[in-house]
Amino acid sequence: MAQDPLAMMLSHIIGQAGAIPRPSLRRRRKFRQIQSPPIESAKLDLYHAFRESGLRKAEPARRMGIQKTTIDRLFDPEHPSRFEQIEAAFRALGKRIVISVEEAASKQPPANPL
């Protein structure tokens, strides 16, 4: 339930061109880590990479051959984007996406489909 308000808050911060703090680990009972969906995580990493690059939005848009307003949509967690678009934006910033698969936190066996 916390993912929706988090996405709204991040969308607002990005819309204002603000800095988004990196997540920190809290290890007390009352704190629960919120796991963003992979596409949202990629968008946030893209936003961080863009801010660290020091470029204006027009430059990655020119490199990608798209309009500057499309760059804003690539950062927005609430706007649906295709993975290929996000990957192209990373390339325009001189970065690449690396995907890995890890064991889930729970070691329960998968449910038997039969």
Stockholm file with secondary structure:
# STOCKHOLM 1.0

chainA/1-114         MAQDPLAMMLSHIIGQAGAIPRPSLRRRRKFRQIQSPPIESAKLDLYHAFRESGLRKAEPARRMGIQKTTIDRLFDPEHPSRFEQIEAAFRALGKRIVISVEEAASKQPPANPL
#=GR chainA/1-114 SS CCHHHHHHHHHHHHHTTCCCCCCCCCCSTTCCCCCCCHHHHHHHHHHHHHHHHTCCTHHHHHHHTSCHHHHHHHHCTTSCCCHHHHHHHHHHTTCCCCCCCCCCSSCCCCCCCC
#=GC SS_cons         CCHHHHHHHHHHHHHTTCCCCCCCCCCSTTCCCCCCCHHHHHHHHHHHHHHHHTCCTHHHHHHHTSCHHHHHHHHCTTSCCCHHHHHHHHHHTTCCCCCCCCCCSSCCCCCCCC
//
